Amino acid sequence: MIPDEINNSKFGAQILNLTKNDLIFREGDKSQYIFWLLKGEIHMYNSGAEGKEFLQMKVQEGQCFGEAAFILDLPYPISAMVMSQNCELVRQKRENFEKMIRLHPEIMMNFTQEVAKKVYEKTVKLKELVYGNPEEKLMAVLEHFKVENGNTNKEVLVPFTRRELANTTGLCVETVIRTVKKLEKKQKLKIINRKIHI
């Protein structure tokens, strides 16, 4: 959630307008800012030695990102790239963020809850990725998306490509394609116009 106070110029927030494939920060960069996504789509990912990308998360509008490294004053452990044609985000330096939360402690509580939610979800996701078979891995990612977007009771379109699902689960694209077909036969998801619905 983006704090209303972020728009107050005394807290030093900057609005950035970026375009597709702009790199916001790279894995290993010094963490100078915390970010909030206003509009657009951002992917957070790691790259392996062979250049294979592991998609950690898609940032949703209104979410903060880069916060773990920012809070700990460590390098970013992940890269962040704009994936939409246009993107608008807010960034704020550490001293300005600290000033804002000292003057508005309710922001710190909301922020802490958002960070705790991400840690909890990462823990659940990690368990599924480590111990699950391909079907369990894919269903964990798809169910997580559905819950995260508050759509537990109705069918939703999943905005992930097969490649993004592969990058998120550590599976190869071919395995994702086969597994999606198996899940469709088991009626755990639907394919409509080549798009996954769950």
C-alpha atoms as one frame of an Amber mdcrd trajectory, in Angstrom:
protein
   0.000   0.000   0.000   1.323   3.435  -0.924   1.253   5.807   2.065  -0.699
   9.018   1.387   2.133  10.948   3.034   4.511   9.895   0.256   3.091  12.715
  -1.887   4.186  15.305   0.671   7.316  16.932  -0.734   8.901  17.210   2.719
   9.469  13.438   2.623  11.566  13.612  -0.553   9.664  11.144  -2.739  10.404
  11.227  -6.459   8.056  10.071  -9.214   9.776   8.264 -12.085   8.277   7.545
 -15.498   9.966   4.600 -17.183   9.444   2.458 -20.273   9.652  -1.227 -21.183
  12.967  -2.948 -20.365  14.240  -0.070 -18.201  16.251  -1.516 -15.342  15.264
  -0.032 -11.980  18.069  -1.771 -10.123  20.367  -4.706 -10.752  21.252  -7.569
  -8.439  24.254  -6.392  -6.396  23.510  -2.641  -6.681  23.675  -0.603  -3.465
  20.183  -0.176  -2.023  19.602   3.555  -1.828  15.852   3.655  -2.376  12.577
   2.008  -1.531  10.046   1.931  -4.380   6.262   1.850  -4.823   4.657   0.926
  -8.132   1.933   3.376  -9.173   1.189   2.110 -12.712   2.595  -0.599 -14.939
   4.269  -3.954 -14.488   7.619  -4.797 -12.934   9.345  -8.175 -12.788  11.777
  -8.993  -9.993  14.190 -11.750 -10.997  17.575 -13.387 -10.529  19.840 -14.539
 -13.350  21.854 -17.737 -13.167  25.381 -18.296 -14.456  24.014 -19.527 -17.809
  21.765 -16.461 -18.112  18.583 -18.318 -17.149  16.182 -16.025 -15.312  14.260
 -17.011 -12.204  11.181 -14.809 -11.850  10.778 -14.084  -8.142   7.662 -11.947
  -8.398   5.564  -9.612 -10.471   5.070  -6.375  -8.583   1.417  -5.333  -8.368
   0.312  -1.716  -8.575   0.367  -0.218  -5.085   3.052  -2.602  -3.782   6.416
  -1.563  -2.464   9.535  -3.366  -3.645  13.232  -3.453  -2.871  12.369  -3.079
   0.802  14.391  -5.947   2.304  17.766  -4.710   1.044  16.712  -1.126   1.738
  15.855  -1.819   5.400  19.035  -3.841   5.988  21.230  -1.423   3.998  22.508
  -4.321   1.882  22.894  -4.666  -1.898  19.738  -5.654  -3.780  19.663  -9.484
  -4.011  17.498  -9.304  -7.117  17.016  -7.243 -10.281  13.912  -5.202 -11.122
  12.870  -4.426 -14.700   9.899  -2.644 -16.264   7.821  -5.041 -18.363   4.934
  -2.774 -19.418   5.165  -0.162 -22.174   4.962   2.608 -19.573   5.559   2.564
 -15.856   5.171   5.099 -13.086   6.760   4.569  -9.709   7.782   6.449  -6.588
  11.184   6.148  -4.977  12.316   7.455  -1.628  15.727   7.660   0.030  16.364
   6.004   3.382  16.625   9.196   5.463  13.341  10.506   4.026  11.571   7.189
   4.622  12.842   7.096   8.208  11.648  10.676   8.789   8.213   9.787   7.383
   7.737   6.707   9.574   8.932   8.535  12.709   6.289  11.216  12.142   3.620
   8.700  11.034   4.014   5.423  12.996   0.851   3.981  11.401   2.799   3.831
   8.128   5.393   1.629   9.832   2.680  -0.761  11.003   1.201  -1.057   7.502
   4.672  -1.428   6.037   5.591  -4.143   8.568   2.422  -6.058   7.711   3.197
  -5.877   3.987   6.755  -7.131   4.539   5.527  -9.911   6.863   2.982 -10.994
   4.244   5.727 -11.243   1.605   7.962 -13.272   3.951   5.093 -15.636   4.768
   4.203 -16.099   1.082   7.858 -16.692   0.148   8.114 -19.355   2.849   5.028
 -21.178   1.570   6.200 -20.837  -2.033   9.691 -22.092  -1.199   8.284 -25.226
   0.424   6.211 -25.978  -2.671   9.128 -25.325  -5.019  11.524 -27.515  -3.068
   9.270 -30.444  -2.241   6.552 -30.321  -4.857   6.212 -32.186  -8.120   5.552
 -30.071 -11.259   1.770 -30.090 -10.724   2.119 -28.986  -7.096   4.634 -26.289
  -8.038   2.417 -24.828 -10.749  -0.740 -24.995  -8.638   1.070 -23.289  -5.751
   2.075 -20.366  -8.004  -1.385 -20.129  -9.583  -3.237 -20.351  -6.263  -0.882
 -17.800  -4.740  -1.695 -15.387  -7.577  -5.418 -15.940  -7.099  -5.279 -15.368
  -3.329  -2.946 -12.375  -3.644  -5.454 -10.689  -5.912  -8.420 -11.444  -3.638
 -10.193 -13.714  -6.124 -10.528 -16.953  -4.183 -14.161 -17.629  -5.127 -14.256
 -16.788  -8.821 -12.376 -17.783 -11.939  -9.542 -15.438 -12.922  -7.271 -15.004
 -15.911  -3.658 -15.709 -14.968  -1.381 -13.077 -16.557   1.684 -15.337 -16.684
   3.120 -16.714 -19.910   4.334 -20.325 -19.963   7.917 -18.980 -19.895   7.171
 -16.824 -16.834   5.663 -19.840 -15.086   8.781 -21.821 -15.942  11.016 -19.033
 -14.639   8.951 -18.800 -11.443   8.908 -22.527 -10.691  12.352 -23.529 -11.936
  10.771 -25.917 -14.434  11.544 -25.930 -18.137   8.943 -24.490 -20.508   8.139
 -27.892 -22.004   7.378 -29.305 -18.540   5.115 -26.336 -17.801   3.221 -26.891
 -21.066   2.746 -30.623 -20.367   1.765 -29.963 -16.748  -0.761 -27.276 -17.690
  -2.400 -29.755 -20.080  -2.534 -32.400 -17.299  -4.061 -29.887 -14.900  -6.646
 -28.949 -17.505  -7.610 -32.619 -17.954  -7.953 -32.909 -14.165 -10.186 -29.788
 -14.298  -7.937 -27.844 -11.934  -7.692 -25.004 -14.484  -9.099 -23.980 -17.850
  -7.417 -22.913 -21.071  -9.414 -20.283 -22.951  -7.843 -18.773 -26.078  -4.459
 -20.187 -24.999  -4.709 -18.309 -21.674  -4.806 -20.000 -18.276  -7.858 -19.447
 -16.078  -8.066 -20.747 -12.542
